[in-house]
Amino acid sequence: MTGRIRVVVAKPGLDGHDRGAKVVARALRDAGMEVVYTGLHQTPEQVVATALQEDADAVGLSVLSGAHMTQFAKVVELLKEQGAEDVVVFGGGIIPDDDLPQLAELGVAKVFTPGAPTAEIVDWVRENVRGAEAGAQA
C-alpha cells in the first residue's frame, strides 16, 4: 500500500460535459493522489463497482444535468449496500444551494459549485479523506 489517497472521479448519468471533472481529476493527481477517471455516462452501479475494484478512499461525482439528487443518492446507497460506508462521497456541478442540506443528509460529504478553486478541492480531500494515510501508518 502506497499510503496515497485513492479517488474515483465519475460522471454519472447522461451529462456529456466533463471538462470540470477532468480538471479536478488532474488537480488531485498533480497533488499526489491516485485518481481513476471513469469517463462519461456512467451508471451509479458502474461508479460503485469501480470504487470497490480500485479500493477507493473517495468518490468524486460531477453532475451538471440536474440529476444530482438521484445520482448522488444512488451512489451513496449502493456504497452502503456493499459495506463501503467509509468511502467518502463528494461532488460538484450545477447544484442549487437549496439542495445542499438534503445532499448532506443523504451522506454526501461536500459539494463544490462552479468556480471552486482546485486548490480548495485538493485541500478538502486531503483534510477529509484519511483512509489511505491511516492505513499506511498502521
BALO-914368 format. One record per residue: residue in one letter; x, y, z of N, C-alpha, C in turn. Coordinates in steps of 0.1 Angstrom, whole numbers, padded with zeros to 4 digits, always signed. Layout:
REM BALO-914368
+---------+-------+--------+-------+--------+---------+-------+-------+--------+-------+
| residuo | neast | nnorth |   nup | caeast | canorth |  caup | ceast | cnorth |   cup |
+---------+-------+--------+-------+--------+---------+-------+-------+--------+-------+
|       a |     X |      Y |     Z |      X |       Y |     Z |     X |      Y |     Z |
...
+---------+-------+--------+-------+--------+---------+-------+-------+--------+-------+
This chain:
REM BALO-914368
+---------+-------+--------+-------+--------+---------+-------+-------+--------+-------+
| residuo | neast | nnorth |   nup | caeast | canorth |  caup | ceast | cnorth |   cup |
+---------+-------+--------+-------+--------+---------+-------+-------+--------+-------+
|       m | +0008 |  -0012 | +0000 |  +0000 |   +0000 | +0000 | +0009 |  +0012 | +0000 |
|       t | +0006 |  +0022 | -0009 |  +0014 |   +0033 | -0010 | +0011 |  +0044 | +0000 |
|       g | -0001 |  +0044 | +0006 |  -0005 |   +0054 | +0015 | -0011 |  +0066 | +0009 |
|       r | -0011 |  +0066 | -0005 |  -0017 |   +0077 | -0012 | -0032 |  +0076 | -0012 |
|       i | -0039 |  +0087 | -0011 |  -0053 |   +0088 | -0012 | -0057 |  +0083 | -0026 |
|       r | -0067 |  +0074 | -0027 |  -0072 |   +0069 | -0040 | -0086 |  +0075 | -0042 |
|       v | -0088 |  +0082 | -0053 |  -0101 |   +0088 | -0056 | -0106 |  +0084 | -0070 |
|       v | -0118 |  +0080 | -0070 |  -0125 |   +0077 | -0083 | -0133 |  +0090 | -0086 |
|       v | -0131 |  +0096 | -0098 |  -0138 |   +0107 | -0103 | -0148 |  +0102 | -0114 |
|       a | -0161 |  +0105 | -0112 |  -0170 |   +0099 | -0121 | -0181 |  +0109 | -0126 |
|       k | -0186 |  +0107 | -0137 |  -0197 |   +0114 | -0144 | -0209 |  +0105 | -0145 |
|       p | -0217 |  +0104 | -0135 |  -0229 |   +0096 | -0136 | -0240 |  +0102 | -0144 |
|       g | -0248 |  +0094 | -0151 |  -0259 |   +0100 | -0159 | -0256 |  +0103 | -0173 |
|       l | -0265 |  +0111 | -0179 |  -0264 |   +0114 | -0193 | -0257 |  +0127 | -0196 |
|       d | -0252 |  +0134 | -0186 |  -0245 |   +0146 | -0188 | -0232 |  +0144 | -0196 |
|       g | -0230 |  +0151 | -0207 |  -0219 |   +0149 | -0215 | -0208 |  +0159 | -0214 |
|       h | -0208 |  +0167 | -0204 |  -0198 |   +0178 | -0202 | -0189 |  +0174 | -0191 |
|       d | -0176 |  +0171 | -0194 |  -0167 |   +0165 | -0184 | -0155 |  +0174 | -0182 |
|       r | -0154 |  +0186 | -0187 |  -0142 |   +0194 | -0185 | -0139 |  +0196 | -0171 |
|       g | -0149 |  +0200 | -0163 |  -0146 |   +0202 | -0148 | -0141 |  +0190 | -0141 |
|       a | -0147 |  +0178 | -0144 |  -0143 |   +0166 | -0138 | -0129 |  +0163 | -0142 |
|       k | -0125 |  +0165 | -0154 |  -0111 |   +0163 | -0158 | -0102 |  +0172 | -0152 |
|       v | -0106 |  +0185 | -0150 |  -0097 |   +0194 | -0143 | -0095 |  +0190 | -0128 |
|       v | -0106 |  +0186 | -0122 |  -0104 |   +0182 | -0108 | -0096 |  +0169 | -0107 |
|       a | -0098 |  +0159 | -0116 |  -0090 |   +0147 | -0116 | -0075 |  +0150 | -0118 |
|       r | -0072 |  +0159 | -0127 |  -0058 |   +0163 | -0129 | -0052 |  +0170 | -0117 |
|       a | -0060 |  +0179 | -0110 |  -0055 |   +0186 | -0098 | -0052 |  +0176 | -0087 |
|       l | -0061 |  +0166 | -0085 |  -0059 |   +0156 | -0075 | -0047 |  +0148 | -0078 |
|       r | -0045 |  +0144 | -0090 |  -0034 |   +0136 | -0094 | -0021 |  +0144 | -0093 |
|       d | -0021 |  +0157 | -0097 |  -0009 |   +0165 | -0095 | -0005 |  +0167 | -0081 |
|       a | -0015 |  +0166 | -0072 |  -0013 |   +0167 | -0057 | -0008 |  +0154 | -0051 |
|       g | -0006 |  +0144 | -0059 |  +0000 |   +0132 | -0054 | -0010 |  +0121 | -0051 |
|       m | -0023 |  +0123 | -0054 |  -0033 |   +0113 | -0052 | -0034 |  +0103 | -0064 |
|       e | -0038 |  +0091 | -0061 |  -0041 |   +0082 | -0072 | -0055 |  +0084 | -0076 |
|       v | -0057 |  +0087 | -0089 |  -0070 |   +0091 | -0095 | -0074 |  +0081 | -0106 |
|       v | -0087 |  +0077 | -0105 |  -0092 |   +0069 | -0117 | -0104 |  +0077 | -0121 |
|       y | -0104 |  +0081 | -0134 |  -0115 |   +0089 | -0140 | -0123 |  +0079 | -0148 |
|       t | -0136 |  +0077 | -0145 |  -0144 |   +0067 | -0152 | -0149 |  +0071 | -0166 |
|       g | -0148 |  +0083 | -0169 |  -0154 |   +0087 | -0182 | -0169 |  +0091 | -0181 |
|       l | -0174 |  +0094 | -0193 |  -0188 |   +0099 | -0193 | -0198 |  +0087 | -0192 |
|       h | -0211 |  +0091 | -0189 |  -0223 |   +0083 | -0190 | -0222 |  +0070 | -0181 |
|       q | -0217 |  +0071 | -0169 |  -0216 |   +0060 | -0160 | -0229 |  +0059 | -0152 |
|       t | -0233 |  +0046 | -0149 |  -0244 |   +0044 | -0140 | -0239 |  +0044 | -0126 |
|       p | -0247 |  +0047 | -0116 |  -0242 |   +0046 | -0103 | -0236 |  +0032 | -0099 |
|       e | -0242 |  +0022 | -0105 |  -0237 |   +0008 | -0103 | -0222 |  +0007 | -0108 |
|       q | -0220 |  +0013 | -0120 |  -0206 |   +0013 | -0126 | -0196 |  +0021 | -0117 |
|       v | -0201 |  +0032 | -0112 |  -0193 |   +0041 | -0103 | -0189 |  +0033 | -0091 |
|       v | -0198 |  +0027 | -0084 |  -0196 |   +0019 | -0072 | -0187 |  +0007 | -0075 |
|       a | -0189 |  +0000 | -0086 |  -0181 |   -0011 | -0089 | -0166 |  -0007 | -0091 |
|       t | -0164 |  +0004 | -0097 |  -0151 |   +0010 | -0099 | -0145 |  +0013 | -0086 |
|       a | -0152 |  +0020 | -0077 |  -0147 |   +0024 | -0064 | -0143 |  +0012 | -0056 |
|       l | -0151 |  +0001 | -0057 |  -0147 |   -0011 | -0049 | -0135 |  -0018 | -0056 |
|       q | -0135 |  -0019 | -0069 |  -0124 |   -0026 | -0076 | -0111 |  -0018 | -0073 |
|       e | -0111 |  -0005 | -0073 |  -0099 |   +0003 | -0071 | -0096 |  +0005 | -0057 |
|       d | -0104 |  +0000 | -0048 |  -0102 |   +0002 | -0033 | -0101 |  +0017 | -0030 |
|       a | -0110 |  +0025 | -0035 |  -0110 |   +0039 | -0034 | -0113 |  +0044 | -0020 |
|       d | -0107 |  +0055 | -0016 |  -0110 |   +0061 | -0004 | -0121 |  +0071 | -0005 |
|       a | -0123 |  +0076 | -0018 |  -0133 |   +0086 | -0020 | -0138 |  +0085 | -0034 |
|       v | -0150 |  +0090 | -0036 |  -0156 |   +0091 | -0050 | -0160 |  +0105 | -0051 |
|       g | -0156 |  +0111 | -0062 |  -0160 |   +0125 | -0066 | -0169 |  +0124 | -0078 |
|       l | -0181 |  +0129 | -0076 |  -0191 |   +0129 | -0086 | -0193 |  +0143 | -0092 |
|       s | -0195 |  +0143 | -0105 |  -0197 |   +0156 | -0112 | -0211 |  +0155 | -0120 |
|       v | -0220 |  +0163 | -0116 |  -0233 |   +0163 | -0123 | -0237 |  +0177 | -0127 |
|       l | -0239 |  +0179 | -0140 |  -0243 |   +0193 | -0145 | -0258 |  +0192 | -0150 |
|       s | -0264 |  +0180 | -0151 |  -0276 |   +0179 | -0158 | -0289 |  +0181 | -0149 |
|       g | -0287 |  +0183 | -0137 |  -0298 |   +0185 | -0128 | -0303 |  +0172 | -0121 |
|       a | -0296 |  +0161 | -0124 |  -0300 |   +0148 | -0118 | -0292 |  +0145 | -0106 |
|       h | -0286 |  +0155 | -0099 |  -0277 |   +0153 | -0088 | -0284 |  +0146 | -0076 |
|       m | -0296 |  +0149 | -0073 |  -0303 |   +0143 | -0062 | -0304 |  +0128 | -0064 |
|       t | -0308 |  +0124 | -0076 |  -0309 |   +0110 | -0079 | -0296 |  +0103 | -0080 |
|       q | -0286 |  +0108 | -0087 |  -0274 |   +0102 | -0090 | -0265 |  +0101 | -0077 |
|       f | -0264 |  +0112 | -0069 |  -0256 |   +0112 | -0057 | -0263 |  +0102 | -0047 |
|       a | -0276 |  +0102 | -0045 |  -0283 |   +0093 | -0036 | -0280 |  +0079 | -0039 |
|       k | -0281 |  +0075 | -0052 |  -0279 |   +0061 | -0056 | -0265 |  +0057 | -0053 |
|       v | -0255 |  +0065 | -0056 |  -0241 |   +0061 | -0053 | -0239 |  +0058 | -0038 |
|       v | -0244 |  +0068 | -0030 |  -0243 |   +0066 | -0016 | -0250 |  +0053 | -0011 |
|       e | -0262 |  +0051 | -0016 |  -0270 |   +0039 | -0012 | -0262 |  +0026 | -0016 |
|       l | -0257 |  +0026 | -0028 |  -0250 |   +0014 | -0033 | -0237 |  +0011 | -0025 |
|       l | -0230 |  +0022 | -0022 |  -0218 |   +0020 | -0013 | -0222 |  +0014 | +0000 |
|       k | -0233 |  +0019 | +0006 |  -0237 |   +0014 | +0019 | -0241 |  -0001 | +0018 |
|       e | -0248 |  -0004 | +0007 |  -0252 |   -0018 | +0005 | -0240 |  -0028 | +0003 |
|       q | -0229 |  -0022 | -0002 |  -0217 |   -0030 | -0004 | -0208 |  -0030 | +0009 |
|       g | -0212 |  -0023 | +0019 |  -0204 |   -0023 | +0032 | -0193 |  -0013 | +0030 |
|       a | -0194 |  -0003 | +0021 |  -0183 |   +0006 | +0019 | -0187 |  +0020 | +0023 |
|       e | -0193 |  +0021 | +0035 |  -0197 |   +0034 | +0041 | -0185 |  +0043 | +0043 |
|       d | -0173 |  +0037 | +0044 |  -0161 |   +0045 | +0047 | -0156 |  +0053 | +0035 |
|       v | -0161 |  +0050 | +0023 |  -0157 |   +0057 | +0011 | -0164 |  +0071 | +0012 |
|       v | -0156 |  +0081 | +0011 |  -0161 |   +0095 | +0012 | -0167 |  +0099 | -0001 |
|       v | -0179 |  +0104 | -0002 |  -0185 |   +0108 | -0014 | -0186 |  +0123 | -0014 |
|       f | -0180 |  +0129 | -0024 |  -0181 |   +0144 | -0026 | -0185 |  +0147 | -0040 |
|       g | -0188 |  +0159 | -0043 |  -0192 |   +0162 | -0057 | -0191 |  +0176 | -0061 |
|       g | -0196 |  +0178 | -0073 |  -0196 |   +0192 | -0078 | -0205 |  +0192 | -0090 |
|       g | -0207 |  +0205 | -0095 |  -0215 |   +0207 | -0106 | -0225 |  +0218 | -0104 |
|       i | -0235 |  +0218 | -0113 |  -0245 |   +0229 | -0112 | -0256 |  +0223 | -0102 |
|       i | -0254 |  +0227 | -0090 |  -0262 |   +0222 | -0079 | -0268 |  +0234 | -0071 |
|       p | -0281 |  +0236 | -0070 |  -0287 |   +0247 | -0063 | -0284 |  +0247 | -0048 |
|       d | -0281 |  +0258 | -0042 |  -0278 |   +0259 | -0028 | -0289 |  +0252 | -0020 |
|       d | -0302 |  +0253 | -0024 |  -0313 |   +0247 | -0016 | -0311 |  +0232 | -0015 |
|       d | -0304 |  +0226 | -0024 |  -0303 |   +0211 | -0024 | -0291 |  +0206 | -0015 |
|       l | -0282 |  +0216 | -0011 |  -0270 |   +0212 | -0004 | -0274 |  +0205 | +0009 |
|       p | -0283 |  +0210 | +0018 |  -0286 |   +0203 | +0030 | -0291 |  +0189 | +0028 |
|       q | -0300 |  +0187 | +0018 |  -0305 |   +0174 | +0016 | -0294 |  +0164 | +0011 |
|       l | -0285 |  +0169 | +0003 |  -0274 |   +0161 | -0001 | -0265 |  +0157 | +0011 |
|       a | -0263 |  +0166 | +0020 |  -0255 |   +0163 | +0032 | -0263 |  +0152 | +0040 |
|       e | -0276 |  +0153 | +0041 |  -0284 |   +0143 | +0049 | -0282 |  +0129 | +0042 |
|       l | -0281 |  +0129 | +0029 |  -0280 |   +0117 | +0022 | -0266 |  +0110 | +0024 |
|       g | -0257 |  +0118 | +0028 |  -0243 |   +0113 | +0030 | -0233 |  +0118 | +0021 |
|       v | -0236 |  +0128 | +0014 |  -0226 |   +0135 | +0005 | -0218 |  +0145 | +0014 |
|       a | -0205 |  +0142 | +0015 |  -0197 |   +0149 | +0025 | -0194 |  +0164 | +0021 |
|       k | -0194 |  +0167 | +0008 |  -0191 |   +0181 | +0004 | -0195 |  +0182 | -0010 |
|       v | -0200 |  +0194 | -0014 |  -0203 |   +0197 | -0028 | -0196 |  +0210 | -0031 |
|       f | -0189 |  +0210 | -0042 |  -0182 |   +0221 | -0048 | -0190 |  +0227 | -0060 |
|       t | -0193 |  +0239 | -0060 |  -0201 |   +0245 | -0071 | -0191 |  +0252 | -0081 |
|       p | -0196 |  +0256 | -0092 |  -0188 |   +0261 | -0103 | -0179 |  +0273 | -0097 |
|       g | -0167 |  +0273 | -0101 |  -0158 |   +0284 | -0097 | -0149 |  +0280 | -0085 |
|       a | -0152 |  +0269 | -0079 |  -0144 |   +0264 | -0067 | -0130 |  +0262 | -0072 |
|       p | -0120 |  +0269 | -0065 |  -0106 |   +0267 | -0069 | -0102 |  +0252 | -0067 |
|       t | -0094 |  +0247 | -0076 |  -0089 |   +0234 | -0075 | -0081 |  +0232 | -0062 |
|       a | -0074 |  +0242 | -0058 |  -0066 |   +0241 | -0045 | -0075 |  +0239 | -0034 |
|       e | -0087 |  +0245 | -0034 |  -0097 |   +0242 | -0023 | -0101 |  +0228 | -0023 |
|       i | -0104 |  +0222 | -0035 |  -0108 |   +0209 | -0036 | -0097 |  +0199 | -0031 |
|       v | -0085 |  +0201 | -0035 |  -0074 |   +0193 | -0031 | -0072 |  +0194 | -0016 |
|       d | -0072 |  +0206 | -0010 |  -0071 |   +0207 | +0004 | -0082 |  +0200 | +0012 |
|       w | -0094 |  +0201 | +0007 |  -0106 |   +0195 | +0013 | -0104 |  +0179 | +0013 |
|       v | -0100 |  +0174 | +0002 |  -0098 |   +0159 | +0001 | -0087 |  +0155 | +0010 |
|       r | -0076 |  +0162 | +0011 |  -0065 |   +0159 | +0020 | -0070 |  +0159 | +0034 |
|       e | -0078 |  +0169 | +0038 |  -0082 |   +0170 | +0052 | -0093 |  +0161 | +0056 |
|       n | -0101 |  +0156 | +0046 |  -0113 |   +0148 | +0049 | -0113 |  +0134 | +0045 |
|       v | -0103 |  +0130 | +0038 |  -0102 |   +0116 | +0033 | -0089 |  +0111 | +0038 |
|       r | -0090 |  +0104 | +0049 |  -0078 |   +0099 | +0056 | -0075 |  +0084 | +0056 |
|       g | -0084 |  +0077 | +0049 |  -0083 |   +0062 | +0049 | -0070 |  +0057 | +0045 |
|       a | -0065 |  +0061 | +0034 |  -0052 |   +0056 | +0029 | -0041 |  +0060 | +0038 |
|       e | -0041 |  +0072 | +0042 |  -0030 |   +0076 | +0051 | -0030 |  +0069 | +0064 |
|       a | -0041 |  +0067 | +0070 |  -0042 |   +0060 | +0083 | -0038 |  +0045 | +0081 |
|       g | -0042 |  +0039 | +0070 |  -0038 |   +0025 | +0068 | -0023 |  +0023 | +0065 |
|       a | -0017 |  +0033 | +0059 |  -0003 |   +0033 | +0057 | +0005 |  +0034 | +0070 |
|       q | +0000 |  +0041 | +0079 |  +0007 |   +0043 | +0092 | +0005 |  +0032 | +0102 |
|       a | -0005 |  +0024 | +0099 |  -0008 |   +0013 | +0109 | +0002 |  +0002 | +0109 |
+---------+-------+--------+-------+--------+---------+-------+-------+--------+-------+
